[in-house]
Amino acid sequence: MTKELYSQYSFLLDRTARRVKQYAQQKFKNGDFDVTVDQWVVLKNLSENEALSQTDLTQLVFKDHPTLTRIIDILCKKGYVERVPHPEDRRSFQILLTQEGKEKVIQLKPQVSLIREKAWEKLDKNDFEEFKRILNTIYNNLQ
């Protein structure tokens, strides 16, 4: 494959990722979700895991430490998460969902699923499986 084709495919991948995020962000805003897409990703990952260190959470949500710190600060102010001292490392904290955060995740999960389904509307199962295979290959190539 030529460098030009790689460039075109990379552009398509980037463009599509941006469109998906923009679409979701607009739906979050119009739906009065009280969180952004990035904040939702943090809440969702916390709901799927027990207490996480900020470092662990950084790796799960693919954000750098300063960005994640700002997101966590906002979520703390909203009452959705809390920082608690790490039981084994006095220098660090674990990030936990509050009861209000758990309720927010339960409330938003069905709405977020509907937003995500929009992107897959005209694709069948075979399309999805091939797309997943390709994305996993690209991801694994970069490890």
MIKE-951034 format. One line per field, with one value per residue (C-alpha): residue in one letter; y, z negated, x. Coordinates in Angstrom, 1 decimal, padded with zeros to 4 digits. Example, Ala and Ser with C-alpha at 12.3 -4.5 7.8 and 13.67 -1.06 7.14 Angstrom:
BEGIN
resn = [A  S] $
yy = [-004.5  -001.1] $
zz = [-007.8  -007.1] $
xx = [012.3  013.7] $
***
This chain:
BEGIN
resn = [M  T  K  E  L  Y  S  Q  Y  S  F  L  L  D  R  T  A  R  R  V  K  Q  Y  A  Q  Q  K  F  K  N  G  D  F  D  V  T  V  D  Q  W  V  V  L  K  N  L  S  E  N  E  A  L  S  Q  T  D  L  T  Q  L  V  F  K  D  H  P  T  L  T  R  I  I  D  I  L  C  K  K  G  Y  V  E  R  V  P  H  P  E  D  R  R  S  F  Q  I  L  L  T  Q  E  G  K  E  K  V  I  Q  L  K  P  Q  V  S  L  I  R  E  K  A  W  E  K  L  D  K  N  D  F  E  E  F  K  R  I  L  N  T  I  Y  N  N  L  Q] $
yy = [000.0  003.5  006.3  008.2  005.4  005.2  008.9  008.7  005.9  007.7  010.8  008.8  007.2  010.6  012.3  009.5  009.5  013.3  013.1  010.4  012.5  015.7  013.9  012.4  015.7  017.5  014.8  015.0  018.8  018.7  015.9  017.9  015.0  017.2  015.6  015.7  012.7  012.7  012.9  010.0  007.8  008.3  007.6  004.5  003.1  003.7  001.9  -001.1  -001.3  -001.1  001.7  002.9  004.9  007.9  006.2  003.2  005.4  007.4  004.2  003.1  006.4  007.4  010.8  012.4  013.1  016.8  016.4  013.5  015.6  018.4  015.9  014.3  017.7  018.6  015.3  015.7  019.2  017.6  015.0  012.0  010.9  011.2  010.8  008.5  007.8  004.7  001.9  000.8  004.0  007.1  009.3  008.4  008.3  006.0  007.4  006.1  006.7  008.2  007.0  009.9  008.9  005.4  006.7  009.0  006.0  004.0  006.9  007.7  004.1  003.6  007.1  006.7  003.3  005.0  007.6  004.9  002.9  005.8  005.2  001.6  002.1  000.8  -001.8  -005.5  -007.9  -008.9  -005.2  -004.8  -007.9  -006.9  -003.3  -004.6  -006.9  -004.0  -001.6  -004.3  -005.0  -001.3  -000.9  -004.0  -002.8  000.2  -001.5] $
zz = [000.0  000.8  -001.7  -000.1  -000.8  -004.4  -004.7  -003.3  -005.7  -008.6  -007.7  -007.4  -010.8  -012.5  -010.8  -011.9  -015.4  -015.6  -014.1  -016.6  -019.5  -018.2  -017.6  -021.1  -022.7  -021.0  -022.2  -025.7  -025.6  -024.2  -026.5  -029.6  -030.8  -033.2  -032.1  -029.0  -026.9  -028.6  -032.1  -031.0  -030.0  -033.5  -035.2  -033.1  -033.8  -037.5  -037.4  -035.8  -038.3  -042.0  -043.4  -040.9  -041.3  -039.1  -037.2  -036.5  -035.4  -033.1  -031.2  -030.9  -029.6  -027.5  -029.1  -030.4  -034.2  -034.1  -031.9  -034.0  -037.2  -035.8  -034.9  -038.3  -040.0  -038.1  -038.9  -042.6  -042.5  -040.9  -043.7  -041.3  -042.4  -045.5  -046.2  -049.1  -050.6  -049.1  -051.7  -050.8  -049.5  -051.7  -048.8  -046.4  -046.3  -044.9  -042.8  -043.7  -042.4  -045.0  -045.3  -043.1  -040.6  -040.5  -039.9  -037.2  -035.4  -035.7  -034.4  -031.4  -030.2  -028.1  -026.5  -025.7  -024.1  -021.8  -020.8  -020.0  -018.0  -015.6  -014.3  -013.6  -012.0  -008.5  -009.3  -009.7  -012.1  -009.5  -008.9  -012.7  -013.1  -010.3  -011.6  -015.1  -013.6  -011.7  -014.6  -016.9  -014.4  -014.1  -017.9  -018.4  -015.7  -017.8  -021.1] $
xx = [000.0  001.3  001.9  -000.9  -003.4  -002.2  -002.7  -006.2  -007.2  -005.7  -007.6  -010.9  -010.2  -009.5  -012.4  -014.8  -013.6  -014.0  -017.6  -018.6  -017.4  -019.0  -022.3  -022.2  -021.2  -024.1  -026.5  -025.2  -025.6  -029.1  -030.1  -029.1  -027.0  -025.0  -021.8  -019.6  -018.6  -015.2  -016.8  -019.1  -016.2  -014.7  -018.0  -018.6  -015.1  -015.5  -018.8  -017.2  -014.3  -013.8  -011.8  -009.2  -006.0  -005.8  -003.0  -005.1  -008.0  -005.7  -004.8  -008.4  -009.7  -006.7  -006.3  -003.1  -002.8  -003.6  -006.6  -008.0  -007.3  -009.5  -012.2  -012.1  -012.2  -015.4  -017.0  -016.1  -017.8  -020.9  -020.9  -020.5  -017.1  -014.8  -011.2  -010.3  -006.9  -005.4  -005.3  -001.8  -000.1  -000.5  000.7  -002.1  -005.9  -008.5  -011.3  -014.8  -018.3  -020.6  -024.2  -025.2  -022.6  -023.9  -027.4  -026.1  -024.5  -027.8  -029.8  -027.5  -026.5  -029.7  -029.4  -025.7  -026.5  -029.0  -026.4  -023.9  -026.3  -026.8  -023.3  -024.0  -027.4  -026.7  -024.1  -024.8  -023.2  -020.5  -019.6  -019.3  -017.1  -014.8  -014.6  -013.7  -011.1  -009.5  -009.5  -008.0  -005.3  -004.4  -004.4  -002.2  000.2  000.9  001.8] $
***
